[in-house]
């Protein structure tokens, strides 16, 4: 048995912020660290909305995990998908192997949640991965292209209506970026539509946007959204999403919003 084999083995599942900083904090510890992730890069999720709206390319917010941890001489990075934990034998079960541990750190992050309506996902993509961001960008740009060729006023209005469900940080950033694109970036790029007429609706079930923040910051954010052409709808609960739009219940009234693009 080598000296390395005798070291305390720490396995970290996930190369997000939690897993990455756990590995960095153990850089000089007398342990052997193995970081496992199904992607070989760290994704800076706070800027995903910039990729989704075309402000940044995917490569600008993703960095190889091995490069980030290259100075951690006690750390190895494995590309693998964890499918089970064998706590009795203290090992992580991968789709194509195993990794034993003395200490296990689980930092797998979070995933989007459709409140029991997983069927909504195909109509309203979430924003957690690079693939999500590029899908949203594609749908957003396609909506303007479809509106440019649409002669029916009602159908064109639906193509120019964007609904963002959830007024947390990601929803607010995405809605604001859509406002900037509609009122500035694409303003002079089309001949048959006025992109500034795009209707951007930010739907929130609570009483204000950014509920995790103090009320004064929430109010300031809402004022800025309004300046960008975003209309906020608070106390609004989504009841259905399909290819024609979103059904929302608000103030004892249920209404259908015709929109071809929902996020």
N, C-alpha and C positions, 0 to 999 in steps of 0.2 A: 504494500500500500504506500503510495506516494504521500508527501507532506500535504499536497493539495487535497487528496482524498480524505485526509484526517480532519480537514477544516469543517466547521459548522456550515451546513448547506442551506442557503436561503433561496427559495424559489419565489419569484414574483410573476404573477399572472396579470398581464396588461401593460402596455407601453404608453398609456396616457399620462396625464399630469401626475396622478398618484403613484403609479408604478415607476415612472421615470425619476421622480424626486426621491422615492424610497431607495432606488438603486444608487443615485448620486450620494445620498446621505451615508451609504455603506461603503463608499469608495475606499476609505482607509481602515475599515474594520477587518479583523482577522477572520473573515468568512469567505465562502465561495458563493457568489451570486449568479443565479441563472434567471434571466428575464425572458418570458415566453409571450409572444404575441402572434396573432394570425396575420398581422401585417408587419412588414419590416421597417415601418416608418412611424414616427410620432406625428400626429395631426394636431395642429393648433386650431381647435374647434371654434374659438371665439371669432375667427375670421372666415368661417365657412360661408357666411352670408355674402361675403365679398366675392367668393368664387361663384356662388349661386346667381349673383347679379352681374357677373362679368368684370368686376373690378380687379380681380386677381386670378392668376392661373393656379391650378392645383399644386404645382411644384413649389409655389411661393409660400405655402402654409404647411408643407410636409417635409420632414427631415429624417434621413435614415437613422434608426436607433443605434446601429453600430457606430456611426459617426459621432453621435451625441455622447456615447459612452466609451469612446475610444481610449480615454485616459484612465478609465476604471480597469486596472490590471486584474482585479479579482472578479470581473464580470464577463459572462458570456451571454449572447443574445441568440435565442432559438426562434426560428419561424415555425410555428405550429399552432394547431387548434386544440384547445383543451375541451374534452368531451365528458370527463368525469373526475371525481376526486376519490382516491382510495385512502381514507384517513387511517384505517387500521394498519396499513402497511406504509403509511406516510409517503405517498407518491401521487403525482399528478398523472392522469391518464390522457394521453394525446391521441389524436386520430391515427397517428402513425408511430406510436411509441409511448414511453413513460419517462418521468423525471422524478427522482426521489428527493426528499427534503427533510430537514430538521425543523425549519421554520417556513411557514407558507404565508405569503402576502397576496391577498386577492384584491386586485384593483382593476376590475373589468369594466368599470364605467357604467353608463346608463344607456338605455335604448328608448326609442319613442313609444308612446302609449296612446292608443286610440279609444280608451275607455270602453273596452269590450266590443268595439266595432272595427275589427281588423279589416273588414271589407272596404273600409274607407281608404285604405292605404293606396290602392291603385288610382284613386281619383285625387288624392291629396298627399303627395310625398312629404315626408318629414325631412329634417336637416341634421343628420348626425355623421354622415360619411361623405367622402369625396364623390362617391357615386350619386348620393342624394343631391349634392350641390350641382353637379353637372346635369342631372335630370331636371332640377328646378330651372336652371339657366336655359336649357333647351325648351322647356314648356313656356317659359316667359317670352323668349324671343319668337317662338312659333306663334304665340297668341297675337303679337303685333303683325306678323306676316299674314296670318289668317284674316285679321281685321282689314288689312290693306287690300285684300282681294274680295272682301265680302260686300255685296251690293245691298243686301237686306239690312236696314237700319237696326232692327231689333237684334238680329244675329251679330252684327258688328259690335253693338253695345255689350253683348255678352262676352265677346272675345276681348273687349277692352275693360272688363271688370275682373279685378284680382281680389281674392279673399284670402286673408292670412288669419288662421285660427290660432289664438293664443297670444296674449300680449305680454309675455315674459321678455327677457333680453333679446332672444333670437327673433321672436316675432316682431318686436319693435324695430330692431335693426333691419330685418328683411323688408318690412313695410316701408320704412324710411328710404332704403336704397331703391325700392321700386318707384317711390315718389321722385327721387332724383333722376332716375332713368327716364321716366315719363316726361318730366318737366324740363329736362336739360339735355341729358346724353343723347336721346333719340329724337329730340324735338324737330330737327330739320332733315331727318333721314328718310321720311316717307312722303309720298305725293298725294295720297288719297285719304289719309287719316291725320288727325291732330293728336299726337300722343299725350299732350297735356290734358286731353279730355278723358284719359283713362281714369277709371274709378277704382280706388284702392281702399278696401274695407278691412279694418283690423278688429276682429271679433274676440271679445273677452267675456268670460262668464262672471268674473268678479266686478267690483265697483270701480276699478281704475286700472290703468296700464301699470306695468312694473310694480306689482303688489308687494314684492319682496323689498322694495326700496322705500325710503321715507316719502310721505305724501307730497312734500314740496318738490322733490326730484321727479316724482311721478307726474305732477301737474306740469312741470317744465318740459318734460319729454313729450307730453301730449300736445302742448303748444307748438313745439317744433314739428311734430308730425303733421299737425293741421297746416302749418306753413308749407310743408312739402306736398300738400294735397291729399293726405291720408285722412280718412274718416274713421274715427273709433266708435265701436259699438260695444259698450259695457253692459253688464247684466244680461248678456245674450248667450243662450245655451244652444249649441249646435245639436240638432236632432237627426239630420240626415245629410249625406253628401253623395252625389252621383254625378254622372257626366253632364248634367244640365246645370248644376250649381249646388247651393247650400240651403238647407231649411233651418231657420233659426227661430227659437222661441224667446220673446222679449216682451216684458210688460204685459203679460196675459194675452199676447198676440203671437201667432205663428205665421211666418212669411217665408216665401221662397225667393232667394236671391239668384237670379240668372247669371251664372259666371262659368266660363269654360276653364278657368285656371284657379285652383285652390291649393294653398300650401298650409 
